[in-house]
Amino acid sequence: MTTAALLLAISAPVRADIYKYEAPDGTVHFTDAPTDKRFKIFMRDIKKDKKLRTAFKLPGYARNPAEFEPIINSCSREYGVDSSLIKAVIHAESGYNPTAVSSKGAQGLMQLMPKTAQGLKVADSFNPQDNIRGGVRYLRFLLDTFKGNESLAVAAYNCGLNNVAKYGGIPPYPETQTYVAKVLSYRNNYR
């Protein structure tokens, strides 16, 4: 292979799921072809993920993202939040599953905690329209709080406003750091 062909192959966009494994010594390994069960999904290929969700129409599970496009676009205009950021948060939070419930109790597409949902006047966290509207309203609040800094707003969405304020930036929590990178990568793919 010539150098020019090699450079062209390297610069071409590659789409694949990315897996991550952190070794006991702290070394972090990434791959698109895991050879060990210790590798966990780090970032999904959005196009492949959309095809899977569209192919399997199971009630109550992840659905076709296009189904929620009108609600997302409406909330994006209403609250002035980039629709690609909204889609990225939904993708990272619930994988477009409107009935998702986390182990910590967060609910719906944008994974609103019950107290947060109550404060946002969300009547039903499992109703996609209520959930997205509440989640986008909360994102708007976080973006305003952090003067438009999406990284800090997304970090606060994940681990709470107080933790971001306490550390004066993205907290040193691996989950939050991974979450921020994932959401911002998804956002770029949705643009």
C-alpha positions as CSV (number, residue, x, y, z in Angstrom):
1,M,0.0,0.0,0.0
2,T,1.4,3.4,-0.9
3,T,1.8,6.1,1.7
4,A,-0.9,8.2,0.1
5,A,-3.3,5.3,0.1
6,L,-2.5,4.6,3.7
7,L,-3.1,8.2,4.7
8,L,-6.4,8.3,2.8
9,A,-7.5,5.0,4.6
10,I,-6.5,6.4,8.0
11,S,-8.3,9.8,7.4
12,A,-11.6,8.2,6.1
13,P,-14.3,8.2,8.8
14,V,-14.7,4.8,10.4
15,R,-17.9,3.8,12.0
16,A,-17.9,1.0,14.6
17,D,-18.8,0.3,18.2
18,I,-15.9,1.3,20.5
19,Y,-15.1,-0.8,23.6
20,K,-13.1,0.2,26.6
21,Y,-11.2,-1.7,29.3
22,E,-9.2,-0.3,32.2
23,A,-6.4,-2.5,33.3
24,P,-5.5,-2.8,37.1
25,D,-2.5,-0.6,36.5
26,G,-4.7,2.2,35.2
27,T,-3.9,1.7,31.5
28,V,-7.0,2.3,29.4
29,H,-7.5,0.2,26.3
30,F,-9.9,1.0,23.4
31,T,-10.9,-1.3,20.6
32,D,-13.5,-1.9,18.0
33,A,-13.0,-5.7,18.1
34,P,-12.9,-6.8,21.8
35,T,-11.0,-10.0,22.5
36,D,-11.7,-10.1,26.1
37,K,-15.0,-10.0,28.1
38,R,-13.6,-7.3,30.3
39,F,-14.1,-4.8,27.4
40,K,-17.3,-2.9,27.9
41,I,-19.2,-0.8,25.3
42,F,-17.9,2.8,25.5
43,M,-19.5,4.3,22.4
44,R,-22.0,2.9,20.0
45,D,-22.0,3.4,16.3
46,I,-25.1,5.6,15.9
47,K,-26.0,4.4,12.4
48,K,-25.8,0.7,13.3
49,D,-27.6,1.4,16.6
50,K,-30.5,3.2,14.7
51,K,-30.8,0.2,12.3
52,L,-31.0,-2.2,15.2
53,R,-33.7,-0.2,17.0
54,T,-35.7,0.1,13.8
55,A,-35.4,-3.6,13.0
56,F,-36.7,-4.8,16.4
57,K,-40.0,-3.2,17.3
58,L,-40.4,-4.6,20.8
59,P,-43.0,-2.8,22.9
60,G,-41.6,-0.8,25.7
61,Y,-38.0,-1.0,24.5
62,A,-35.8,1.3,22.5
63,R,-37.6,2.7,19.5
64,N,-36.8,4.5,16.3
65,P,-35.3,7.9,17.1
66,A,-37.3,9.5,14.2
67,E,-40.4,8.8,16.2
68,F,-39.4,11.5,18.7
69,E,-38.1,14.0,16.2
70,P,-41.2,16.3,16.3
71,I,-41.1,16.5,20.1
72,I,-37.3,17.1,20.1
73,N,-37.5,19.8,17.4
74,S,-40.4,21.6,19.2
75,C,-38.5,21.6,22.6
76,S,-35.3,22.7,20.8
77,R,-37.1,25.7,19.5
78,E,-39.0,26.5,22.7
79,Y,-36.0,26.3,25.0
80,G,-33.2,27.2,22.5
81,V,-31.2,24.0,23.0
82,D,-29.5,22.4,20.0
83,S,-31.6,19.5,18.8
84,S,-28.4,17.4,18.3
85,L,-27.5,17.9,22.0
86,I,-31.0,16.7,23.0
87,K,-30.7,13.6,20.8
88,A,-27.3,12.9,22.2
89,V,-28.5,13.1,25.8
90,I,-31.5,10.8,25.0
91,H,-29.2,8.4,23.2
92,A,-26.7,8.2,26.1
93,E,-29.3,8.2,28.8
94,S,-31.9,5.7,27.6
95,G,-31.0,4.5,24.1
96,Y,-34.4,5.9,23.1
97,N,-36.3,3.6,25.5
98,P,-39.2,5.7,26.9
99,T,-39.8,3.2,29.7
100,A,-36.2,3.0,30.8
101,V,-35.6,3.0,34.6
102,S,-32.0,3.2,35.9
103,S,-30.7,1.4,39.0
104,K,-30.8,4.8,40.8
105,G,-34.5,5.5,39.8
106,A,-34.1,7.8,36.9
107,Q,-36.9,7.4,34.4
108,G,-37.9,7.8,30.8
109,L,-36.0,8.9,27.7
110,M,-34.0,11.6,29.4
111,Q,-33.7,9.7,32.6
112,L,-35.2,12.2,35.0
113,M,-34.9,11.6,38.7
114,P,-38.3,11.7,40.4
115,K,-37.5,14.8,42.5
116,T,-36.0,16.6,39.4
117,A,-39.1,15.6,37.4
118,Q,-41.4,16.9,40.2
119,G,-39.4,20.2,40.3
120,L,-39.8,20.6,36.5
121,K,-43.5,19.9,36.7
122,V,-43.2,16.7,34.7
123,A,-46.5,14.9,35.2
124,D,-45.5,11.5,33.7
125,S,-41.8,10.7,33.2
126,F,-42.7,7.8,31.0
127,N,-44.7,10.1,28.6
128,P,-42.1,11.0,25.9
129,Q,-43.4,14.5,25.4
130,D,-43.5,15.3,29.2
131,N,-40.1,13.7,29.7
132,I,-38.3,15.4,26.8
133,R,-39.8,18.8,27.6
134,G,-38.7,18.4,31.3
135,G,-35.2,17.2,30.3
136,V,-34.7,20.0,27.8
137,R,-35.9,22.6,30.3
138,Y,-33.4,21.2,32.8
139,L,-30.6,21.2,30.1
140,R,-31.5,24.9,29.3
141,F,-31.1,25.7,33.1
142,L,-27.7,23.9,33.2
143,L,-26.5,25.7,30.0
144,D,-27.5,29.0,31.5
145,T,-25.9,28.2,34.8
146,F,-22.6,27.3,33.1
147,K,-22.8,30.2,30.6
148,G,-23.3,27.9,27.6
149,N,-20.5,25.5,28.4
150,E,-22.0,22.2,27.1
151,S,-19.3,20.0,28.7
152,L,-20.1,21.4,32.2
153,A,-23.9,21.3,31.5
154,V,-23.7,17.7,30.4
155,A,-21.5,16.8,33.4
156,A,-24.0,18.3,35.7
157,Y,-26.9,16.5,34.0
158,N,-25.0,13.3,34.8
159,C,-23.7,13.8,38.3
160,G,-25.5,16.9,39.6
161,L,-24.9,20.6,39.7
162,N,-23.4,20.5,43.2
163,N,-20.6,18.1,42.1
164,V,-19.6,20.3,39.1
165,A,-19.6,23.4,41.3
166,K,-17.6,21.6,44.0
167,Y,-14.8,20.6,41.6
168,G,-15.0,23.8,39.5
169,G,-15.3,21.7,36.4
170,I,-16.0,18.2,35.2
171,P,-15.6,16.0,38.4
172,P,-12.9,13.4,38.4
173,Y,-15.5,10.6,38.3
174,P,-14.7,8.1,35.5
175,E,-18.5,7.6,34.8
176,T,-19.1,11.3,34.4
177,Q,-15.9,11.9,32.3
178,T,-16.9,9.0,30.0
179,Y,-20.5,10.3,29.9
180,V,-19.4,13.8,28.8
181,A,-17.2,12.4,26.1
182,K,-19.9,10.1,24.9
183,V,-22.6,12.7,24.7
184,L,-20.4,15.2,22.9
185,S,-19.4,12.6,20.4
186,Y,-23.0,11.6,19.8
187,R,-23.9,15.3,19.4
188,N,-21.3,15.7,16.7
189,N,-22.7,12.6,14.9
190,Y,-26.3,13.9,15.1
191,R,-25.3,17.3,13.5
